[in-house]
Amino acid sequence: MTTDAPTEGFLAELSPRELEVLHSLARRRRYKRGSTLFNEGDSSDWVVVVLKGRVKVSSFTSEGKEIVLALREPGALLGELAALDGQPRSATVSALDPVEALMVSGDDFRAFLQAAPQASLRLLQMLTRRLRDADRKRIEFGAYDTVGRVALRLLELAERFGEAMPEAGVRISLSLSQEELAGWVGSSREAVNKALGALQRHGWIETHRRRINVLDPEALRRRAT
């Protein structure tokens, strides 16, 4: 049986037998770029495992402002909290690329974890990493100005989604709008636009429509710290 598991994320940590069982419980689904996999507040009892493409995890304020919580890559497990505790979805997940995913019902996922204690342990470790990452970002909001937070997020994007350019620097292959970047750093679009302009004037980045080239990662790192 071919499971074509990604090399990162929750799937990458499962054994071949665990992968086979999980695939046998799932059905595949494809999503177009920009489509929503599920919405915050939904009462749904299934989990998603991303096989191909990248997704954005967001929450929305009462005024409708989007707060980007995380970006997830192939191998990521999504919706596990609602499946485990039966509470409504805590975030909205939407496709940044064309996405192919596995859909597993909550009942089947819980039974899978009960039958595979090592998978349960890896799930706990994954949730712990996400909690630590969320704590780190909360500290950043209080410790850095907008320019510093933008520099940090550009470094993260370059490291996770960067493609080396022939001459120098890194091209960020993930297309994010300034509104999405603003929602990720916790600032207004206008403040992020000014921060990008400042970084560009220093010669550390190049901005294009929905694309950014990082020319001097070390300079960004120094600005962020």
C-alpha positions in Angstrom: 0.0 0.0 0.0 1.4 3.4 -0.9 0.8 6.1 1.7 2.9 8.9 0.2 3.5 10.3 3.7 5.1 13.7 4.0 8.6 13.9 5.5 7.5 16.4 8.2 4.7 16.8 10.7 2.6 14.3 12.5 2.5 11.8 9.7 6.3 11.7 9.5 6.5 10.6 13.1 4.2 7.5 12.6 5.5 4.0 12.0 4.7 2.4 8.7 2.0 0.2 10.3 0.4 3.3 12.0 0.5 5.1 8.6 -1.2 2.2 6.9 -4.0 2.0 9.6 -4.6 5.8 9.5 -4.9 5.8 5.7 -7.3 2.9 5.9 -9.6 4.9 8.1 -9.4 8.1 6.0 -10.9 9.4 2.8 -9.1 11.9 0.6 -10.3 15.3 -0.3 -8.9 18.2 -2.4 -9.3 21.9 -1.8 -8.6 24.8 -4.1 -6.3 27.6 -3.1 -8.3 30.0 -1.0 -10.9 27.6 0.1 -11.8 26.9 3.7 -11.2 23.5 5.3 -13.2 24.4 8.4 -14.4 27.4 10.3 -13.8 28.6 13.8 -16.9 27.8 15.9 -17.9 24.8 13.7 -19.1 21.8 15.7 -17.5 19.1 13.6 -16.1 15.7 14.6 -13.3 14.9 12.2 -9.6 15.6 11.8 -7.5 16.6 8.8 -4.1 15.5 7.9 -2.4 17.6 5.1 -0.8 15.5 2.4 0.0 18.3 -0.1 -0.1 22.0 0.0 0.1 24.5 2.8 -2.6 26.0 5.0 -3.2 29.0 7.2 -4.7 28.8 10.7 -6.6 31.9 11.7 -8.9 33.4 14.3 -11.1 36.5 13.9 -11.8 39.3 16.3 -15.3 40.6 17.0 -14.6 43.4 14.5 -13.7 40.8 11.8 -9.9 41.4 11.9 -8.0 38.2 11.0 -5.3 37.0 13.4 -3.0 34.5 11.7 -2.1 31.9 14.4 0.1 29.6 12.3 1.1 28.2 8.9 1.1 24.5 8.5 2.8 22.3 5.9 2.3 18.8 4.5 2.2 16.2 7.3 0.3 18.6 9.7 -2.6 17.4 11.8 -5.5 19.8 12.1 -8.7 19.8 14.1 -7.5 17.4 16.7 -8.6 19.5 19.6 -12.3 19.5 18.6 -12.1 15.8 17.9 -10.7 15.0 21.3 -12.8 17.3 23.5 -15.9 17.7 21.5 -15.8 21.5 21.7 -16.3 23.8 18.7 -13.4 24.5 16.3 -10.9 26.9 17.9 -9.7 28.4 14.6 -10.4 28.6 10.9 -8.1 26.8 8.4 -7.8 27.8 4.8 -5.7 26.6 1.9 -2.8 28.8 0.8 -2.0 26.3 -2.1 -4.1 23.6 -3.7 -4.4 21.1 -0.9 -4.8 17.4 -0.7 -5.8 16.0 2.7 -6.9 12.9 4.6 -10.2 13.2 6.5 -10.7 10.9 9.5 -13.8 10.9 11.7 -13.4 11.8 15.4 -14.5 8.3 16.4 -12.0 6.6 14.1 -9.2 9.0 15.2 -9.8 8.4 18.9 -9.9 4.6 18.3 -6.6 4.9 16.4 -5.0 6.7 19.3 -6.2 4.1 21.8 -4.8 1.3 19.7 -1.5 3.1 19.0 -0.1 4.4 22.3 3.1 5.6 20.6 1.1 7.7 18.2 -0.7 9.2 21.2 2.6 10.1 22.7 3.7 11.8 19.5 0.5 13.7 19.4 1.1 15.0 22.9 4.7 16.0 21.9 3.3 17.8 18.8 0.8 19.7 21.0 3.5 20.6 23.4 5.7 22.1 20.6 2.7 24.1 19.4 2.1 25.4 22.9 5.7 26.4 23.3 5.6 28.2 19.9 2.5 30.1 20.9 4.1 31.2 24.1 7.2 32.4 22.3 5.1 34.5 19.9 3.2 36.0 22.8 6.5 37.1 24.3 7.6 38.6 21.0 4.4 40.7 20.9 5.5 42.4 24.1 9.2 42.5 23.5 9.6 43.7 19.9 8.3 46.6 17.8 6.5 46.0 14.5 9.7 46.2 12.5 11.3 43.5 14.7 8.2 41.3 14.6 8.1 41.6 10.8 11.8 40.7 10.6 11.2 37.6 12.7 8.3 36.4 10.6 10.3 37.0 7.4 13.1 35.0 8.8 10.7 32.2 9.7 9.2 32.3 6.2 12.6 32.2 4.6 13.7 29.2 6.7 10.5 27.2 6.1 9.5 28.2 2.6 12.6 29.9 1.1 14.2 29.1 -2.2 17.8 30.1 -2.8 18.2 32.8 -5.5 20.9 32.5 -8.1 22.6 35.7 -7.1 22.1 36.0 -3.4 19.4 35.8 -0.8 16.3 33.7 -0.4 13.0 34.0 -2.2 10.0 33.2 0.0 7.9 30.8 -2.1 4.7 31.2 0.0 2.4 33.9 -1.2 1.1 36.0 1.7 -0.7 39.3 1.4 0.3 42.3 3.6 -3.1 41.8 5.4 -2.1 38.2 6.2 1.4 39.2 7.3 -0.2 42.0 9.5 -2.5 39.4 11.1 0.5 37.2 11.8 2.6 39.9 13.5 -0.3 41.5 15.4 -0.2 44.9 13.7 -2.1 46.9 11.2 -1.6 46.6 7.5 -0.3 50.2 7.5 2.3 49.5 10.2 3.5 46.4 8.4 3.7 48.3 5.1 5.9 50.9 6.8 8.0 48.2 8.4 8.5 46.5 5.0 9.5 49.8 3.5 12.1 50.4 6.2 13.6 47.0 5.7 13.7 47.5 2.0 15.4 50.9 2.3 18.2 49.2 4.3 18.6 46.8 1.4 17.8 43.8 3.5 14.7 42.7 1.5 12.9 43.2 -1.8 9.2 43.4 -2.0 7.1 42.4 -5.0 3.4 41.8 -5.4 2.6 39.0 -2.9 6.3 38.0 -2.9 9.3 39.0 -0.8 13.0 38.3 -1.3 15.2 38.2 1.8 18.6 39.6 0.7 20.3 39.7 4.0 19.0 37.2 6.6 21.7 38.1 9.2 20.8 41.8 9.1 17.1 40.8 9.7 18.2 38.6 12.6 20.2 41.5 14.1 17.3 43.9 13.7 14.9 41.4 15.4 17.2 40.9 18.4 
